[in-house]
């Protein structure tokens, strides 16, 4: 399946349960950012900046806060 089609399907499925959509997007976004930074560091060998780490922490804290409600 084409990535754009997969993402469109994912977004459409979220609309089926509108009260949880925001929390699901927060969880997806937070984990996506964390995994991308881990991939950059481990696989690509790129050095992460402090802003990379700060941004990931903010996203993960936001993700955690949205799941507790």
C-alpha positions as CSV (number, residue, x, y, z in Angstrom):
1,X,0.0,0.0,0.0
2,X,1.3,3.4,-0.9
3,X,2.4,5.4,2.2
4,X,0.0,8.3,1.5
5,X,-2.9,5.8,1.2
6,X,-1.8,4.2,4.5
7,X,-1.7,7.6,6.2
8,X,-5.1,8.6,4.7
9,X,-6.6,5.3,5.9
10,X,-5.1,5.9,9.4
11,X,-6.6,9.4,9.6
12,X,-10.0,8.2,8.3
13,X,-10.1,5.4,10.9
14,X,-9.5,8.0,13.6
15,X,-12.6,9.9,12.6
16,X,-14.7,6.8,13.5
17,X,-14.0,7.5,17.2
18,X,-13.7,11.3,17.4
19,X,-13.3,11.6,21.2
20,X,-10.0,9.6,21.1
21,X,-8.6,11.0,17.9
22,X,-6.5,13.7,19.5
23,X,-5.0,11.3,22.0
24,X,-4.2,8.9,19.2
25,X,-2.5,11.5,17.1
26,X,-0.5,12.7,20.2
27,X,0.7,9.1,20.8
28,X,1.5,8.5,17.2
29,X,3.4,11.8,16.9
30,X,5.4,11.3,20.1
31,X,6.5,7.8,19.2
32,X,7.3,8.8,15.6
33,X,9.6,11.5,16.7
34,X,11.3,9.3,19.3
35,X,11.8,6.4,16.8
36,X,13.1,8.7,14.1
37,X,15.7,10.2,16.5
38,X,16.8,6.7,17.6
39,X,17.1,5.7,14.0
40,X,19.2,8.7,13.2
41,X,21.5,8.0,16.1
42,X,21.8,4.2,15.9
43,X,21.5,3.4,12.2
44,X,22.7,6.6,10.5
45,X,25.2,7.5,13.1
46,X,24.1,11.1,13.3
47,X,24.8,13.2,16.4
48,X,21.7,14.5,18.0
49,X,21.6,18.1,19.0
50,X,20.3,19.3,22.4
51,X,17.3,20.7,20.4
52,X,16.6,17.2,19.0
53,X,16.5,15.8,22.5
54,X,14.5,18.7,24.0
55,X,11.9,18.5,21.2
56,X,11.6,14.7,21.7
57,X,11.1,15.1,25.4
58,X,8.5,17.7,25.0
59,X,6.6,15.5,22.5
60,X,6.8,12.5,24.8
61,X,5.7,14.4,27.8
62,X,2.8,15.8,25.8
63,X,2.0,12.3,24.6
64,X,2.0,11.0,28.2
65,X,-0.2,13.8,29.4
66,X,-2.8,13.2,26.7
67,X,-3.1,9.5,27.6
68,X,-3.8,10.2,31.3
69,X,-7.0,12.1,30.7
